[in-house]
Amino acid sequence: MAILIKDMKKREYCHDCGTSIGLEHADGCDNEACTECGLQKISCGCEGVDSRERWSGIPRMRMLQICEEQDLYTKWSDGGWVSADRDDPESMHDLNRAASILMNRMANG
């Protein structure tokens, strides 16, 4: 069964830049989400975004939220990833589909 955000154990420090919960990520942190689009800030392509994400203790928070809001879960089966139910013991958040949703939102304004 997918571990929901509410049940996740928070990490005191970001695994990449080492910032503490509640503080902004350091420049170039690969764990920071863009505050404009929600994708990884160092690779999203948004220009002129000056706001910084603060470390929540949970990586990829916005994409996890989208997964839970839209019931996007996946599991490995027969050599490939397939959609799964939240309650399936082998399921996890489908971050690829969440990223695709965010990219479509960016493209469509």
C-alpha positions as CSV (number, residue, x, y, z in Angstrom):
1,M,0.0,0.0,0.0
2,A,1.3,3.5,-0.9
3,I,2.5,5.5,2.1
4,L,0.4,8.6,2.1
5,I,1.9,12.0,2.8
6,K,0.2,12.2,6.2
7,D,1.9,8.9,7.2
8,M,5.4,9.8,5.9
9,K,8.2,10.2,8.3
10,K,9.7,13.7,7.8
11,R,13.4,14.0,7.2
12,E,15.0,16.8,9.3
13,Y,17.4,17.7,6.6
14,C,17.2,17.8,2.8
15,H,19.3,15.0,1.5
16,D,20.9,17.2,-1.2
17,C,21.6,20.6,0.2
18,G,21.3,19.9,4.0
19,T,18.8,22.6,4.8
20,S,16.5,22.1,7.8
21,I,12.7,21.9,7.8
22,G,11.2,25.4,7.3
23,L,14.3,26.9,5.6
24,E,14.9,27.5,1.9
25,H,16.8,25.1,-0.2
26,A,20.3,26.1,-1.3
27,D,21.0,27.1,-4.9
28,G,21.3,24.1,-7.2
29,C,19.6,21.7,-4.8
30,D,18.2,18.8,-6.8
31,N,15.4,18.3,-4.3
32,E,13.9,21.8,-4.6
33,A,10.6,22.1,-6.5
34,C,10.0,25.2,-8.6
35,T,7.4,27.4,-6.8
36,E,5.9,28.3,-10.2
37,C,5.4,24.9,-11.9
38,G,6.1,22.3,-9.2
39,L,8.8,20.4,-11.1
40,Q,12.4,20.1,-10.1
41,K,13.7,23.7,-10.0
42,I,17.2,23.0,-11.5
43,S,15.7,21.5,-14.6
44,C,12.2,22.9,-15.1
45,G,13.0,25.8,-17.5
46,C,10.9,28.5,-15.7
47,E,12.6,31.9,-16.0
48,G,12.6,34.7,-13.5
49,V,11.2,32.7,-10.6
50,D,12.7,34.4,-7.5
51,S,10.7,32.6,-4.8
52,R,12.3,29.6,-3.1
53,E,10.8,26.4,-1.8
54,R,11.2,25.7,1.9
55,W,12.1,22.2,2.9
56,S,9.0,20.5,4.3
57,G,10.8,17.3,5.4
58,I,9.2,15.3,2.5
59,P,10.8,15.2,-1.0
60,R,8.7,16.0,-4.1
61,M,5.8,17.2,-2.0
62,R,3.8,18.9,-4.8
63,M,4.0,15.8,-7.0
64,L,3.0,13.5,-4.1
65,Q,0.0,15.8,-3.5
66,I,-1.1,15.5,-7.1
67,C,-0.8,11.7,-6.9
68,E,-3.1,11.7,-3.8
69,E,-5.6,14.2,-5.2
70,Q,-5.9,12.4,-8.5
71,D,-5.4,8.8,-7.3
72,L,-2.2,8.2,-9.3
73,Y,-0.5,5.0,-8.1
74,T,1.7,2.5,-9.9
75,K,3.4,-0.8,-9.3
76,W,5.9,-3.0,-11.1
77,S,4.3,-6.0,-12.8
78,D,5.4,-8.4,-15.5
79,G,8.4,-6.3,-16.5
80,G,6.8,-2.9,-16.6
81,W,5.0,-0.2,-14.6
82,V,1.2,-0.4,-14.4
83,S,-1.5,1.6,-12.7
84,A,-2.4,0.4,-9.3
85,D,-4.9,1.1,-6.5
86,R,-3.8,3.1,-3.5
87,D,-4.6,0.1,-1.3
88,D,-2.5,-2.4,-3.3
89,P,0.3,-3.6,-1.0
90,E,2.8,-3.1,-3.9
91,S,1.7,0.4,-5.0
92,M,3.6,3.7,-4.8
93,H,2.9,7.2,-5.9
94,D,3.1,7.5,-9.7
95,L,5.5,10.5,-9.9
96,N,5.9,10.2,-13.7
97,R,2.2,10.8,-14.3
98,A,2.2,13.6,-11.7
99,A,5.2,15.3,-13.6
100,S,3.3,14.9,-16.8
101,I,0.3,16.7,-15.4
102,L,2.5,19.5,-14.2
103,M,4.2,19.8,-17.6
104,N,0.8,19.9,-19.4
105,R,-0.3,22.6,-17.0
106,M,2.8,24.6,-17.9
107,A,2.3,24.1,-21.6
108,N,-1.4,25.1,-21.5
109,G,-1.0,28.0,-19.2
